[in-house]
Amino acid sequence: MKLLDEKVGIVTGAGGGIGRCVALALTAAGAAVVVSDIRQAAADETVALIRQAGGEAIAVVGDISEEADWVRLVAATIERFGAVDILVNNAAAASFKDRDILSMDVAVWDAAMRINLRGPMLGCKHVLAAMLQQGGGAIINIASGAALTGQLSQPAYGAAKAATISLTRSVATLYGKQGIRCNAIAPGLIMHEGLAAFFPEEHIRIDSDNLLTPSPGKPEDIANAVVFLASPNSGFINAQVLSVDGGLLAHTPGYAQARALGQGSVGYVGKPKAES
Ligand SMILES: NC(=O)c1ccc[n+]([C@@H]2O[C@H](COP(=O)([O-])OP(=O)(O)OC[C@H]3O[C@@H](n4cnc5c(N)ncnc54)[C@H](O)[C@@H]3O)[C@@H](O)[C@H]2O)c1
């Protein structure tokens, strides 16, 4: 018996990156999965990978910011698998055009909110009806470390992700007594093929210097957390934000520079001044 046997999940943005890995992990844990993405070919590719690994999946193309697409997606899920027990609101768009506030283009701001906030809200709205009828379900919203800190870039993306955390708490607060668990994951930098083109090496090095782990994060790290939050093993966890970021946000701002100076425990590092 596997952890998620007989469960049915929807994963948005499962055509690549973290979402593909999440879909593979949910099916490896026994769930049947609806792989959804705005890119049909990418969704089909994920389904092929899942089937190759012995899992069960179908692809349903859709834009998470379009309500009609959610109606179609949930209907296709129920028609094929008879239920929806897990929703992973993973799809998002980081345009990298929201560089600062002074130069913020309102269209860029609105697009960030439309996809990264309206999308997950519509997902919650449309799976909730089915989940409530079934007596419960688990929703996992993929937020970001950018939701928890001020950012030197991408303020629109960060604000949408912060609001997604608020949405998470509201869904759990409104429907928790009816068996709905809604939690968020805040990933740190998770490199994968699709991201490599956007991130300068220097940024990756700074991130890596500030991790409290020997190695950087991988899509599997997020997928493992999703499987846990989707499973009965997390049955008493609701309305929470789980940072899966190698401890990036857990330490003092000078951490990386202090480590570079040497190990120690007084102030940041080294011996007290009087002893030196
Ligand atoms: N990778 C990271 O470092 C990182 C860090 C923090 C948070 N996150 C979050 O994790 C999630 C996955 O990140 P990723 O790096 O795999 O992203 P990605 O950009 O590589 O993949 C996103 C997927 O969503 C799909 N998509 C985009 N817009 C869509 C829409 N309107 N409707 C349906 N599908 C759409 C894309 O086609 C793509 O397959 C996102 O929510 C992201 O914000 C990622």
The ligand as an SDF file (V2000), in Angstrom:
LIG
                    3D

 44 48  0  0  0  0  0  0  0  0999 V2000
   12.3570   27.5860   -9.1050 N   0  0  0  0  0  0  0  0  0  0  0  0
   12.5220   28.3830   -8.0640 C   0  0  0  0  0  0  0  0  0  0  0  0
   13.6450   28.7610   -7.7060 O   0  0  0  0  0  0  0  0  0  0  0  0
   11.3220   28.8600   -7.2900 C   0  0  0  0  0  0  0  0  0  0  0  0
   11.5550   29.5880   -6.1020 C   0  0  0  0  0  0  0  0  0  0  0  0
   10.4560   30.0180   -5.3710 C   0  0  0  0  0  0  0  0  0  0  0  0
    9.1790   29.7190   -5.7870 C   0  0  0  0  0  0  0  0  0  0  0  0
    8.9820   28.9980   -6.9270 N   0  0  0  0  0  0  0  0  0  0  0  0
    7.6090   28.6990   -7.3380 C   0  0  0  0  0  0  0  0  0  0  0  0
    7.5200   27.3000   -7.6310 O   0  0  0  0  0  0  0  0  0  0  0  0
    6.5750   27.1150   -8.6980 C   0  0  0  0  0  0  0  0  0  0  0  0
    7.2310   26.3670   -9.8440 C   0  0  0  0  0  0  0  0  0  0  0  0
    8.3900   27.0690  -10.2330 O   0  0  0  0  0  0  0  0  0  0  0  0
    9.2490   26.6530  -11.4930 P   0  0  0  0  0  0  0  0  0  0  0  0
   10.5860   27.2300  -11.3010 O   0  0  0  0  0  0  0  0  0  0  0  0
    9.1070   25.1970  -11.7630 O   0  0  0  0  0  0  0  0  0  0  0  0
    8.4800   27.4780  -12.6210 O   0  0  0  0  0  0  0  0  0  0  0  0
    8.6100   27.3530  -14.2220 P   0  0  0  0  0  0  0  0  0  0  0  0
    8.4390   28.7260  -14.7570 O   0  0  0  0  0  0  0  0  0  0  0  0
    9.8070   26.5650  -14.5960 O   0  0  0  0  0  0  0  0  0  0  0  0
    7.3280   26.4840  -14.5930 O   0  0  0  0  0  0  0  0  0  0  0  0
    6.0520   27.0180  -14.4840 C   0  0  0  0  0  0  0  0  0  0  0  0
    5.1170   26.1640  -15.3020 C   0  0  0  0  0  0  0  0  0  0  0  0
    3.8300   26.8080  -15.2620 O   0  0  0  0  0  0  0  0  0  0  0  0
    3.3290   26.9040  -16.5760 C   0  0  0  0  0  0  0  0  0  0  0  0
    2.4900   28.1040  -16.6600 N   0  0  0  0  0  0  0  0  0  0  0  0
    2.8870   29.3940  -16.7280 C   0  0  0  0  0  0  0  0  0  0  0  0
    1.8330   30.2110  -16.7930 N   0  0  0  0  0  0  0  0  0  0  0  0
    0.7330   29.4220  -16.7540 C   0  0  0  0  0  0  0  0  0  0  0  0
   -0.6520   29.6650  -16.7910 C   0  0  0  0  0  0  0  0  0  0  0  0
   -1.1180   30.9170  -16.8860 N   0  0  0  0  0  0  0  0  0  0  0  0
   -1.5050   28.6260  -16.7350 N   0  0  0  0  0  0  0  0  0  0  0  0
   -1.0350   27.3570  -16.6500 C   0  0  0  0  0  0  0  0  0  0  0  0
    0.2760   27.0590  -16.6070 N   0  0  0  0  0  0  0  0  0  0  0  0
    1.1390   28.0720  -16.6710 C   0  0  0  0  0  0  0  0  0  0  0  0
    4.5360   26.9780  -17.4900 C   0  0  0  0  0  0  0  0  0  0  0  0
    4.2110   26.5600  -18.8080 O   0  0  0  0  0  0  0  0  0  0  0  0
    5.5130   26.0640  -16.7760 C   0  0  0  0  0  0  0  0  0  0  0  0
    5.4050   24.7120  -17.2150 O   0  0  0  0  0  0  0  0  0  0  0  0
    6.0670   28.4940   -9.0640 C   0  0  0  0  0  0  0  0  0  0  0  0
    4.8960   28.7790   -8.3320 O   0  0  0  0  0  0  0  0  0  0  0  0
    7.1940   29.4100   -8.6040 C   0  0  0  0  0  0  0  0  0  0  0  0
    6.7500   30.7240   -8.3610 O   0  0  0  0  0  0  0  0  0  0  0  0
   10.0310   28.5750   -7.6970 C   0  0  0  0  0  0  0  0  0  0  0  0
  1  2  1  0
  2  3  2  0
  2  4  1  0
  4  5  1  0
  4 44  2  0
  5  6  2  0
  6  7  1  0
  7  8  2  0
  8  9  1  0
  8 44  1  0
  9 10  1  0
  9 42  1  0
 10 11  1  0
 11 12  1  0
 11 40  1  0
 12 13  1  0
 13 14  1  0
 14 15  2  0
 14 16  1  0
 14 17  1  0
 17 18  1  0
 18 19  2  0
 18 20  1  0
 18 21  1  0
 21 22  1  0
 22 23  1  0
 23 24  1  0
 23 38  1  0
 24 25  1  0
 25 26  1  0
 25 36  1  0
 26 27  1  0
 26 35  1  0
 27 28  2  0
 28 29  1  0
 29 30  1  0
 29 35  2  0
 30 31  1  0
 30 32  2  0
 32 33  1  0
 33 34  2  0
 34 35  1  0
 36 37  1  0
 36 38  1  0
 38 39  1  0
 40 41  1  0
 40 42  1  0
 42 43  1  0
M  CHG  2   8   1  16  -1
M  END
$$$$
